[in-house]
Amino acid sequence: MLARKRVCLLLCAVLTCGMLALYACAQRAEEPATANDQTQEQAEAPQPSSDTSTNDQVDKKAEDKSEDKQREQEKAVETSPAPSASDLREELDITELYHDELAHGEKPAECQKYIVLHDTEGGGTAQNVVDYWLSAGKYIAAHFVINKDGSIVQCVPMDQIAHHAGFGNTGHNQEFGVQDESRDDKRGTTPVSEDLADYGMNSYSIGIEMIHDGSTGEEYPAEQLEALDKLIAYIDAYYGEKSEIIDHKTWRLYNSDCSKEFEEYLHNYQQARTHDGSRD
C-alpha cells in the first residue's frame, strides 16, 4: 500500500514538471524577436529594387541632352551670319526711278547718321508723288516713297544727297551734329527765317516718305509698316551700322509730318527698329 502511494506521488511530480516546461516554451514563443532574429529577418527581407535609381539617372541624362541641344541651337542662331544688304534688298519690292535733278551731291557712308521719316500729307501713289516733285521744279524729294501696299519707289541713290528735310530750327545743326557744307549744291533752296536757319540734315540722312493723309486720321496699313521695317533693316545692313531714326518734325519743330497716328510707331522704331517694337 505504501509503495503504490509513492508511485502515484512520483507520477504527479513528473506530470507537473512536464506541464511547467510546456508553459515556459509557449511563453518564449510569444516574446519579441531578439536583435539577432531581427537582423536575420532584415537580411532575408527583399531589398528595394534599383529600378527607381536607374530611371532617375535616365531622366537626368535625357534632361541634360535636351539642355545641351537647346544651347547648341541658341549658339547656332548667335553665330549664323546676318543677312547681307543685297539679300535684304531682294526682299523689298523696290522700283528704281532715279532722277538726276533730284540728287544734290555726294553722301559718303561716313556721313550717314539719320533716317528721317515723313508722310506725304495726301493720298495717291509713290509714282504720283515723284511726278509732283519733278513738275514743281523745286528739286525736293526723299530717297524712298512707300506705297500703302508696301511697294517702294526709289528716286535718289542712297550715296547722294536728297532735299527732304529742308531748313531746321536755328541751333539744330549743332544739336544733331551735322554741318551745312559744300557737298550740298542747294539748288532750289530759299532761306525761310532767322528761326529756321540751319540746313545740315540733308547731307547726313536718308529720307523716307510714306503715302498717308494725316488729316483723315487713317491708319497705316500693315503692308506699308512691314515694308518700312525691312527698308530700315536694309539701310542698316548697307551702312554696317544703325542710323538714328527721327521724324521730320523732330528736325523742324511743329512740322505737320509725321502725323499723330505715327507717334507710337515712331517710338517703337526708335527702340526696336520695327513698327510693333519686336526685335528680330
C-alpha positions as CSV (number, residue, x, y, z in Angstrom):
1,M,0.0,0.0,0.0
2,L,2.8,2.4,0.8
3,A,4.7,1.5,-2.3
4,R,1.7,2.3,-4.5
5,K,1.2,5.7,-2.9
6,R,4.9,6.6,-3.6
7,V,4.4,5.6,-7.3
8,C,1.4,8.0,-7.5
9,L,3.3,10.8,-6.0
10,L,6.1,10.3,-8.4
11,L,3.8,10.4,-11.4
12,C,2.2,13.6,-10.2
13,A,5.6,15.2,-9.9
14,V,6.6,14.1,-13.4
15,L,3.4,15.5,-14.9
16,T,3.7,18.8,-13.1
17,C,7.3,19.3,-14.4
18,G,6.2,18.5,-17.9
19,M,3.3,21.0,-17.8
20,L,5.7,23.7,-16.5
21,A,8.2,23.0,-19.3
22,L,5.4,23.3,-21.9
23,Y,4.2,26.6,-20.4
24,A,7.7,28.1,-20.5
25,C,8.2,27.1,-24.2
26,A,4.9,28.8,-25.0
27,Q,5.9,31.9,-23.2
28,R,9.2,32.1,-25.1
29,A,7.4,31.7,-28.4
30,E,5.3,34.8,-27.6
31,E,8.3,37.0,-26.7
32,P,9.5,39.7,-29.3
33,A,12.2,38.7,-31.7
34,T,15.8,39.2,-30.4
35,A,18.3,41.6,-32.1
36,N,19.8,38.6,-33.9
37,D,16.4,37.4,-35.1
38,Q,15.7,40.9,-36.4
39,T,19.0,41.1,-38.2
40,Q,18.3,37.8,-39.8
41,E,14.8,38.9,-40.9
42,Q,16.2,42.1,-42.4
43,A,18.8,40.1,-44.3
44,E,16.2,37.7,-45.6
45,A,13.7,40.5,-46.5
46,P,13.7,41.5,-50.2
47,Q,15.8,44.7,-50.8
48,P,14.3,47.7,-52.7
49,S,14.6,47.5,-56.4
50,S,17.3,49.6,-58.1
51,D,14.9,50.4,-61.0
52,T,13.9,53.7,-59.4
53,S,17.5,54.9,-59.2
54,T,18.2,53.8,-62.7
55,N,15.1,55.6,-64.0
56,D,16.2,58.8,-62.2
57,Q,19.6,58.6,-63.9
58,V,18.0,58.1,-67.3
59,D,15.7,61.1,-66.8
60,K,18.7,63.2,-65.8
61,K,20.6,62.2,-68.9
62,A,17.7,63.0,-71.1
63,E,17.3,66.4,-69.4
64,D,21.0,67.2,-69.9
65,K,20.8,66.2,-73.5
66,S,17.8,68.5,-74.1
67,E,19.6,71.4,-72.4
68,D,22.7,70.7,-74.5
69,K,20.6,70.7,-77.7
70,Q,18.9,74.0,-76.7
71,R,22.3,75.6,-76.1
72,E,23.6,74.4,-79.4
73,Q,20.6,75.8,-81.2
74,E,21.0,79.2,-79.4
75,K,24.7,79.2,-80.3
76,A,23.9,78.4,-83.9
77,V,21.5,81.4,-84.1
78,E,24.1,83.7,-82.5
79,T,26.8,82.6,-84.8
80,S,24.8,82.4,-88.0
81,P,25.7,85.1,-90.5
82,A,23.4,88.1,-90.6
83,P,21.6,88.6,-94.0
84,S,23.6,90.8,-96.4
85,A,22.3,94.1,-97.6
86,S,21.7,92.6,-101.1
87,D,19.7,89.8,-99.5
88,L,17.6,92.3,-97.6
89,R,17.0,94.4,-100.7
90,E,15.8,91.4,-102.6
91,E,13.0,91.0,-100.0
92,L,11.8,94.5,-100.8
93,D,9.6,95.5,-103.8
94,I,11.7,98.4,-104.9
95,T,11.3,100.2,-108.3
96,E,14.3,102.4,-109.1
97,L,13.3,105.6,-110.9
98,Y,16.4,107.7,-110.5
99,H,16.2,111.4,-111.5
100,D,19.5,113.4,-111.7
101,E,17.8,116.7,-110.9
102,L,16.7,115.3,-107.5
103,A,20.2,114.4,-106.4
104,H,22.3,117.2,-104.8
105,G,25.8,116.0,-104.2
106,E,27.7,113.1,-102.7
107,K,26.8,111.5,-99.4
108,P,29.6,109.1,-98.4
109,A,28.9,106.3,-95.9
110,E,30.8,108.0,-93.1
111,C,28.3,110.9,-93.4
112,Q,25.2,108.8,-92.9
113,K,23.8,109.5,-89.4
114,Y,20.0,109.7,-89.6
115,I,16.9,108.1,-91.1
116,V,14.2,110.9,-91.4
117,L,10.6,109.7,-91.7
118,H,7.9,111.7,-93.5
119,D,4.4,111.2,-94.7
120,T,3.0,112.8,-97.8
121,E,0.1,114.5,-96.2
122,G,-2.1,113.2,-99.1
123,G,-3.2,110.1,-101.0
124,G,-2.2,108.8,-104.4
125,T,0.7,106.6,-105.2
126,A,4.5,106.9,-104.9
127,Q,4.7,107.5,-108.6
128,N,2.2,110.4,-108.3
129,V,4.4,111.9,-105.5
130,V,7.6,111.7,-107.6
131,D,5.9,113.1,-110.6
132,Y,4.7,116.1,-108.5
133,W,8.3,116.7,-107.2
134,L,9.6,116.7,-110.7
135,S,6.9,119.1,-112.0
136,A,7.2,121.5,-109.1
137,G,10.8,122.3,-110.1
138,K,12.0,122.8,-106.6
139,Y,14.2,119.8,-106.6
140,I,12.7,118.4,-103.4
141,A,12.5,114.7,-102.9
142,A,13.1,111.9,-100.5
143,H,15.2,108.8,-101.3
144,F,12.3,106.4,-101.0
145,V,8.5,106.6,-101.1
146,I,6.5,103.7,-99.7
147,N,3.0,102.9,-101.1
148,K,0.2,101.6,-98.9
149,D,0.6,98.2,-100.3
150,G,4.3,98.0,-99.3
151,S,5.8,98.6,-102.8
152,I,8.5,101.2,-102.9
153,V,9.8,103.8,-105.4
154,Q,13.4,104.9,-105.0
155,C,14.2,108.1,-106.9
156,V,17.6,109.1,-105.4
157,P,20.5,106.7,-104.7
158,M,21.5,106.4,-101.1
159,D,25.0,107.8,-101.7
160,Q,23.5,111.0,-103.0
161,I,22.0,113.9,-101.0
162,A,18.2,114.4,-101.4
163,H,16.4,117.6,-100.3
164,H,13.8,116.1,-98.0
165,A,14.5,117.7,-94.6
166,G,14.9,121.3,-95.6
167,F,15.6,124.0,-93.1
168,G,15.5,123.1,-89.4
169,N,15.3,125.2,-86.3
170,T,18.3,127.5,-85.7
171,G,20.7,125.6,-83.5
172,H,19.8,122.2,-84.7
173,N,22.9,121.7,-86.8
174,Q,24.9,121.7,-83.5
175,E,22.4,119.8,-81.6
176,F,22.2,117.0,-84.2
177,G,25.9,117.0,-85.0
178,V,25.5,118.0,-88.7
179,Q,27.0,120.7,-90.9
180,D,25.8,122.9,-93.6
181,E,28.6,122.2,-96.0
182,S,29.7,122.4,-99.6
183,R,28.7,118.8,-100.6
184,D,25.1,120.0,-100.9
185,D,24.6,122.2,-104.1
186,K,21.5,123.7,-102.5
187,R,19.7,124.0,-105.8
188,G,16.1,125.2,-105.3
189,T,16.6,126.2,-101.6
190,T,15.3,129.5,-100.3
191,P,16.0,130.8,-96.7
192,V,12.9,130.8,-94.5
193,S,13.6,132.9,-91.4
194,E,16.1,133.6,-88.7
195,D,14.3,130.9,-86.5
196,L,14.7,128.3,-89.3
197,A,18.3,128.9,-90.5
198,D,20.0,125.5,-90.2
199,Y,20.4,123.4,-93.3
200,G,22.6,120.5,-92.4
201,M,20.3,117.4,-92.1
202,N,20.1,116.6,-95.8
203,S,23.8,115.9,-96.0
204,Y,23.7,113.3,-93.3
205,S,20.5,111.4,-93.7
206,I,18.2,109.1,-95.8
207,G,14.7,110.4,-96.3
208,I,11.7,108.1,-96.5
209,E,8.2,109.2,-97.4
210,M,5.0,107.2,-96.7
211,I,1.8,107.7,-98.6
212,H,-0.5,108.9,-95.8
213,D,-3.0,111.6,-95.3
214,G,-2.9,112.7,-91.6
215,S,-6.0,115.0,-92.0
216,T,-8.3,111.9,-92.3
217,G,-7.0,110.0,-89.3
218,E,-6.4,107.0,-91.5
219,E,-4.3,104.1,-90.1
220,Y,-1.0,103.0,-91.7
221,P,-1.6,99.6,-93.4
222,A,0.3,96.6,-92.1
223,E,1.9,96.1,-95.5
224,Q,3.3,99.6,-95.5
225,L,4.7,99.3,-92.0
226,E,6.2,95.9,-92.6
227,A,7.9,97.3,-95.8
228,L,9.3,100.2,-93.7
229,D,10.7,97.6,-91.2
230,K,12.5,95.8,-94.0
231,L,13.7,99.0,-95.6
232,I,15.3,100.2,-92.3
233,A,16.9,96.8,-91.8
234,Y,18.3,97.1,-95.4
235,I,19.7,100.6,-94.7
236,D,21.3,99.4,-91.5
237,A,23.0,96.5,-93.3
238,Y,24.0,98.7,-96.3
239,Y,25.9,101.1,-94.0
240,G,27.0,98.5,-91.4
241,E,25.6,100.5,-88.5
242,K,22.3,101.8,-87.2
243,S,21.3,105.3,-88.1
244,E,19.3,107.3,-85.6
245,I,15.6,107.3,-86.6
246,I,13.7,110.6,-86.3
247,D,10.6,112.1,-87.9
248,H,10.6,115.3,-89.9
249,K,9.1,117.5,-87.1
250,T,12.0,116.5,-84.8
251,W,14.3,118.4,-87.2
252,R,11.8,121.2,-87.9
253,L,9.6,121.7,-84.9
254,Y,5.8,121.9,-85.4
255,N,6.1,120.5,-88.9
256,S,2.9,118.6,-89.8
257,D,4.5,115.2,-90.7
258,C,4.7,112.6,-89.4
259,S,1.1,112.5,-88.2
260,K,-0.1,111.8,-84.7
261,E,-1.2,108.3,-85.9
262,F,2.5,107.5,-86.3
263,E,3.7,108.5,-82.8
264,E,3.6,105.0,-81.3
265,Y,5.2,103.5,-84.3
266,L,8.0,106.1,-84.2
267,H,8.7,105.2,-80.6
268,N,8.9,101.5,-81.5
269,Y,11.2,102.2,-84.4
270,Q,13.5,104.2,-82.2
271,Q,13.5,101.5,-79.5
272,A,13.5,98.3,-81.6
273,R,13.6,99.4,-85.3
274,T,10.3,97.8,-86.1
275,H,6.7,99.2,-86.1
276,D,5.5,96.8,-83.4
277,G,8.5,97.0,-81.1
278,S,9.6,93.4,-81.7
279,R,13.3,92.6,-82.2
280,D,14.5,90.0,-84.7
